[in-house]
Amino acid sequence: MTGKSITALCSAVTALILFVVAAQATECPRKDALGTSRVLTVDAATSPRVGMKSFPQTLPLEDREVVLTFDDGPWPGTTPKVLAALAHECVRATFFLIGKPASERPEMVRRLAAQGHTVGHHTWTHHNLKYMKPDNAAAEIDKGIAAVETALHGRATTTPSTPFFRFPFFDMTPATLEDLQRRRIVVFGADLWASDWQPMTPAQQLKLLTERLQIARKGIILLHDPKTQTAAMLPAFLRWLRDNRYRVVHIVPANAKTVTGKAH
């Protein structure tokens, strides 16, 4: 067997393992859990840019449907706590990972995927691409993608297996946007956020986020898993979603092989 054949076989085995684990994750042991209500496929051909904070359109969500997204991980002190809270409520989310910490903690990246979460991309070091030269910005994006792909699949490639990307600070240029659209990579903004980059207590953050959601009624929510206050607030927020009859939608790329349906 050639080296290429061995690599292909290993990739196939890894994909199968992750698929089986994700399928098992749909079995929710708690009947009163929030759960994941449905899976929404997002295709760059029809939805190249989503999120009302940055773009004129967003995902086709119904009233009281939310998509949970987390930026800037993985982070050893807090990401496991976020994963535990999501697992307790049988909820799937999307994590936009920074390449450098992903390369330093590949086991955590694989854990995210193994638990059924979607893994997107957020550059190599979280630099503001708007103020970088185009070639440097492109390199920052590609290096981040390659690092996450290496952590997930053991091979460096700038073609993401999950073509989802979010700009740091939501700052972008027309040229970079056009390049990502040409590469069929969906650019995610957000519809509302918890402002968790600002210092506040978990209780204050919960109040702020739930008040904003009661106004918006639905949308893509931005959170940050490296933030201690977010990790502490998340269990209460998931309970609030359940108690107020909100439903969590899990997003996947158009080429994904995933198990659909309610998680409980």
VOZA-22031 format. One line per 3 residues: for each residue z, x, y of C-alpha. Coordinates in nm, 2 decimals. Last residue first. Example, Ala and Ser with C-alpha at 12.3 -4.5 7.8 and 13.67 -1.06 7.14 Angstrom:
VOZA-22031
0.71:1.37:-0.11 ~ 0.78:1.23:-0.45
***
This chain:
VOZA-22031
2.21:-3.41:1.41 ~ 1.95:-3.16:1.53 ~ 1.69:-3.42:1.62
1.33:-3.35:1.54 ~ 1.09:-3.06:1.51 ~ 1.10:-2.76:1.28
0.91:-2.46:1.42 ~ 0.58:-2.27:1.38 ~ 0.50:-2.17:1.74
0.14:-2.14:1.87 ~ 0.19:-2.40:2.15 ~ 0.50:-2.22:2.27
0.85:-2.38:2.22 ~ 1.08:-2.59:2.44 ~ 1.40:-2.76:2.31
1.49:-3.08:2.49 ~ 1.85:-3.17:2.54 ~ 1.95:-3.53:2.59
2.18:-3.68:2.85 ~ 2.40:-3.97:2.75 ~ 2.69:-3.91:3.00
2.94:-3.81:2.73 ~ 2.69:-3.58:2.56 ~ 2.59:-3.40:2.89
2.96:-3.38:2.99 ~ 3.04:-3.22:2.65 ~ 2.77:-2.97:2.70
2.91:-2.89:3.05 ~ 3.26:-2.85:2.91 ~ 3.14:-2.60:2.65
2.93:-2.41:2.91 ~ 3.20:-2.34:3.18 ~ 3.35:-2.03:3.02
3.01:-1.87:2.94 ~ 2.90:-1.96:3.29 ~ 3.21:-1.81:3.46
3.16:-1.49:3.27 ~ 2.80:-1.45:3.38 ~ 2.58:-1.26:3.14
2.44:-1.59:3.01 ~ 2.28:-1.69:3.34 ~ 2.19:-2.05:3.40
1.88:-2.23:3.52 ~ 1.82:-2.60:3.43 ~ 1.48:-2.74:3.36
1.48:-3.11:3.46 ~ 1.64:-3.45:3.46 ~ 1.85:-3.69:3.67
1.79:-3.49:3.99 ~ 2.09:-3.65:4.17 ~ 2.32:-3.66:3.87
2.21:-3.31:3.78 ~ 2.31:-3.17:4.12 ~ 2.66:-3.33:4.08
2.69:-3.20:3.73 ~ 2.60:-2.84:3.84 ~ 2.84:-2.82:4.13
3.13:-2.98:3.94 ~ 3.08:-2.75:3.64 ~ 3.05:-2.44:3.87
3.38:-2.54:4.05 ~ 3.55:-2.58:3.71 ~ 3.42:-2.25:3.58
3.56:-2.08:3.90 ~ 3.33:-1.95:4.17 ~ 3.15:-1.63:4.27
2.78:-1.68:4.34 ~ 2.52:-1.57:4.08 ~ 2.61:-1.90:3.90
2.41:-2.10:4.15 ~ 2.41:-2.38:3.88 ~ 2.04:-2.44:3.89
1.78:-2.71:3.94 ~ 1.42:-2.77:3.86 ~ 1.34:-2.42:3.74
1.06:-2.17:3.75 ~ 0.88:-2.08:3.44 ~ 0.55:-1.89:3.41
0.35:-1.97:3.10 ~ 0.16:-1.67:2.96 ~ -0.21:-1.74:2.89
-0.31:-1.38:2.97 ~ -0.53:-1.51:3.25 ~ -0.24:-1.72:3.37
-0.02:-1.40:3.37 ~ -0.29:-1.22:3.58 ~ -0.32:-1.51:3.82
0.05:-1.51:3.89 ~ 0.06:-1.14:3.94 ~ -0.22:-1.16:4.19
-0.07:-1.46:4.37 ~ 0.26:-1.27:4.42 ~ 0.60:-1.35:4.28
0.97:-1.40:4.37 ~ 1.16:-1.64:4.15 ~ 1.45:-1.40:4.19
1.33:-1.22:3.88 ~ 1.01:-1.39:3.76 ~ 1.02:-1.60:3.44
0.79:-1.55:3.15 ~ 0.70:-1.75:2.84 ~ 0.43:-1.63:2.60
0.64:-1.64:2.28 ~ 0.49:-1.38:2.05 ~ 0.43:-1.17:2.36
0.11:-0.96:2.38 ~ 0.24:-0.64:2.54 ~ 0.32:-0.50:2.19
0.58:-0.27:2.05 ~ 0.66:-0.33:1.69 ~ 0.99:-0.40:1.51
0.96:-0.78:1.52 ~ 1.24:-0.91:1.75 ~ 1.37:-0.59:1.91
1.02:-0.44:1.94 ~ 0.89:-0.77:2.09 ~ 1.17:-0.76:2.34
1.10:-0.41:2.44 ~ 0.72:-0.47:2.46 ~ 0.77:-0.77:2.69
0.99:-0.57:2.92 ~ 0.75:-0.28:2.94 ~ 0.47:-0.52:3.00
0.64:-0.69:3.30 ~ 0.75:-0.37:3.46 ~ 0.41:-0.21:3.40
0.24:-0.51:3.57 ~ 0.47:-0.48:3.87 ~ 0.40:-0.10:3.89
0.02:-0.17:3.89 ~ 0.05:-0.44:4.16 ~ 0.27:-0.23:4.39
0.62:-0.36:4.40 ~ 0.78:-0.59:4.66 ~ 0.71:-0.92:4.49
0.81:-0.78:4.16 ~ 1.18:-0.78:4.24 ~ 1.32:-0.55:3.98
1.49:-0.72:3.68 ~ 1.49:-0.40:3.46 ~ 1.22:-0.45:3.20
1.08:-0.79:3.30 ~ 1.22:-1.14:3.23 ~ 1.06:-1.25:2.90
1.11:-1.55:2.66 ~ 1.31:-1.60:2.34 ~ 1.34:-1.96:2.21
1.66:-2.04:2.03 ~ 1.67:-2.12:1.66 ~ 1.98:-1.94:1.56
1.77:-1.66:1.41 ~ 1.59:-1.61:1.74 ~ 1.91:-1.55:1.93
2.05:-1.33:1.65 ~ 1.73:-1.12:1.66 ~ 1.79:-1.05:2.03
2.16:-0.97:1.95 ~ 2.06:-0.72:1.68 ~ 1.82:-0.56:1.93
2.10:-0.46:2.16 ~ 1.99:-0.16:2.37 ~ 1.62:-0.27:2.37
1.73:-0.61:2.48 ~ 1.94:-0.46:2.75 ~ 1.63:-0.28:2.88
1.38:-0.56:2.83 ~ 1.55:-0.84:3.03 ~ 1.56:-1.16:2.83
1.46:-1.51:2.93 ~ 1.67:-1.72:2.69 ~ 1.56:-2.07:2.59
1.80:-2.32:2.45 ~ 1.88:-2.50:2.13 ~ 2.18:-2.73:2.09
2.39:-2.80:1.78 ~ 2.70:-2.87:1.99 ~ 2.91:-2.60:1.83
2.60:-2.38:1.81 ~ 2.54:-2.40:2.19 ~ 2.91:-2.30:2.26
2.89:-2.02:2.01 ~ 2.57:-1.89:2.16 ~ 2.72:-1.89:2.50
3.02:-1.70:2.37 ~ 2.80:-1.45:2.20 ~ 2.61:-1.40:2.53
2.93:-1.32:2.72 ~ 3.07:-0.98:2.65 ~ 2.77:-0.83:2.47
2.50:-0.92:2.73 ~ 2.15:-1.02:2.63 ~ 2.07:-1.13:2.89
1.93:-1.18:3.24 ~ 1.84:-1.55:3.23 ~ 1.95:-1.86:3.04
1.75:-2.19:3.01 ~ 1.86:-2.53:2.91 ~ 1.59:-2.80:2.92
1.72:-3.15:3.03 ~ 1.63:-3.51:2.95 ~ 1.82:-3.78:3.14
1.50:-3.96:3.25 ~ 1.20:-3.83:3.06 ~ 1.06:-3.48:3.08
0.70:-3.39:3.12 ~ 0.76:-3.03:3.23 ~ 0.73:-2.93:3.59
0.47:-2.95:3.88 ~ 0.44:-2.85:4.24 ~ 0.57:-2.50:4.18
0.87:-2.28:4.27 ~ 1.18:-2.50:4.27 ~ 0.98:-2.77:4.09
0.95:-2.58:3.77 ~ 0.64:-2.52:3.57 ~ 0.34:-2.28:3.58
0.06:-2.26:3.32 ~ 0.11:-2.61:3.19 ~ -0.22:-2.73:3.04
-0.38:-2.40:2.91 ~ -0.04:-2.23:2.91 ~ 0.08:-2.47:2.64
0.44:-2.59:2.62 ~ 0.54:-2.78:2.30 ~ 0.85:-3.00:2.34
1.10:-3.02:2.06 ~ 1.33:-3.33:2.05 ~ 1.69:-3.45:2.08
1.88:-3.13:2.03 ~ 2.24:-3.21:1.94 ~ 2.52:-3.34:2.16
2.76:-3.33:1.86 ~ 2.94:-3.64:1.74 ~ 2.80:-3.61:1.38
2.92:-3.25:1.35 ~ 2.77:-3.06:1.06 ~ 2.43:-3.03:1.23
2.14:-2.94:1.00 ~ 1.87:-2.83:1.24 ~ 2.00:-2.48:1.21
1.88:-2.47:0.85 ~ 1.52:-2.49:0.98 ~ 1.59:-2.20:1.22
1.73:-1.99:0.94 ~ 1.42:-2.06:0.73 ~ 1.19:-1.98:1.02
1.38:-1.66:1.10 ~ 1.35:-1.55:0.74 ~ 0.98:-1.63:0.72
0.91:-1.44:1.04 ~ 1.10:-1.13:0.91 ~ 0.91:-1.15:0.58
0.57:-1.17:0.77 ~ 0.66:-0.88:1.00 ~ 0.77:-0.67:0.70
0.44:-0.75:0.52 ~ 0.24:-0.66:0.82 ~ 0.42:-0.33:0.86
0.38:-0.25:0.49 ~ 0.01:-0.33:0.51 ~ -0.04:-0.11:0.82
0.14:0.18:0.64 ~ -0.10:0.14:0.34 ~ 0.00:0.00:0.00
***
